Amino acid sequence: MFVGLLQLDLMIPESGSLKEKRFVLKSIKTRIRNKFNVSVAEVDHLEKWQRTVLGIALVCNERKFIDKTMNQILNLVDDDADIQILEHQLEVL
């Protein structure tokens, strides 16, 4: 059994309030959950308007599947015009 953990440090430059930030985050988190069936949570910078860290977890029996899925998630987030990826970190246990 493998557990994949992806941490995304994100910038939401157009956000002018926590309400706007939450709207953008809700949209991207829902798309990630629905498309990839993974767990997604905001784990840091909860009170900042333009910054956040998302934690994404996936449990699987193949390392190759985790790598493929996490790369697809990175591409999905990178394609979102409202979000910039500042840094990402993938760990497989």
C-alpha positions as CSV (number, residue, x, y, z in Angstrom):
1,M,0.0,0.0,0.0
2,F,1.2,3.5,-0.9
3,V,0.1,6.9,0.4
4,G,0.7,9.9,-1.8
5,L,0.8,13.3,-0.2
6,L,0.9,16.5,-2.4
7,Q,1.4,19.9,-0.8
8,L,0.6,22.9,-3.0
9,D,1.7,26.4,-1.9
10,L,-0.7,28.7,-3.9
11,M,-1.1,32.3,-4.6
12,I,-4.5,33.8,-5.6
13,P,-3.4,37.3,-6.8
14,E,-6.9,38.6,-7.7
15,S,-8.3,37.8,-4.2
16,G,-9.2,40.9,-2.2
17,S,-10.9,39.2,0.7
18,L,-11.2,35.9,2.5
19,K,-14.6,35.5,0.8
20,E,-13.1,35.7,-2.7
21,K,-10.3,33.3,-1.7
22,R,-12.8,30.8,-0.3
23,F,-14.8,31.0,-3.6
24,V,-11.8,30.2,-5.7
25,L,-10.6,27.4,-3.3
26,K,-14.1,25.8,-3.1
27,S,-14.1,25.6,-6.9
28,I,-10.7,24.1,-7.4
29,K,-11.1,21.7,-4.4
30,T,-14.4,20.4,-5.8
31,R,-13.0,19.9,-9.3
32,I,-10.0,17.9,-7.8
33,R,-12.2,15.8,-5.6
34,N,-14.7,15.0,-8.3
35,K,-12.2,14.2,-11.0
36,F,-9.6,12.3,-9.0
37,N,-11.4,10.9,-5.9
38,V,-8.7,12.2,-3.5
39,S,-8.9,14.0,-0.2
40,V,-8.2,17.8,-0.3
41,A,-7.9,20.3,2.5
42,E,-6.6,23.8,3.1
43,V,-3.8,23.3,5.6
44,D,-2.0,26.6,6.0
45,H,-2.4,30.4,5.6
46,L,-6.0,30.2,6.5
47,E,-6.4,33.9,7.3
48,K,-4.4,35.3,4.4
49,W,-6.3,36.7,1.5
50,Q,-4.0,35.7,-1.4
51,R,-2.1,32.7,0.0
52,T,-3.0,29.2,0.8
53,V,-1.5,25.7,1.1
54,L,-3.6,22.7,-0.1
55,G,-2.9,19.2,1.2
56,I,-4.0,16.4,-1.1
57,A,-3.9,12.7,-0.2
58,L,-4.3,9.5,-2.2
59,V,-4.1,5.9,-1.0
60,C,-3.3,3.3,-3.7
61,N,-1.6,0.0,-4.3
62,E,0.6,1.3,-7.1
63,R,3.3,4.0,-6.9
64,K,3.0,4.6,-10.7
65,F,-0.8,5.5,-10.3
66,I,0.0,7.9,-7.5
67,D,2.7,9.7,-9.6
68,K,0.4,9.9,-12.6
69,T,-2.6,11.2,-10.6
70,M,-0.6,13.8,-8.7
71,N,0.9,15.1,-12.0
72,Q,-2.6,15.4,-13.5
73,I,-3.7,17.3,-10.4
74,L,-0.7,19.7,-10.7
75,N,-1.7,20.3,-14.4
76,L,-5.3,21.0,-13.5
77,V,-4.3,23.5,-10.8
78,D,-1.7,25.1,-13.1
79,D,-4.3,25.5,-15.9
80,D,-6.5,27.5,-13.5
81,A,-6.1,31.2,-14.4
82,D,-7.1,32.4,-10.9
83,I,-4.3,30.4,-9.1
84,Q,-0.5,30.4,-9.3
85,I,1.5,27.5,-7.9
86,L,4.4,28.9,-5.9
87,E,5.8,25.5,-4.8
88,H,4.8,21.9,-4.6
89,Q,6.0,18.9,-2.8
90,L,5.1,15.2,-3.4
91,E,5.8,12.6,-0.9
92,V,5.0,8.9,-1.2
93,L,5.0,6.7,1.8
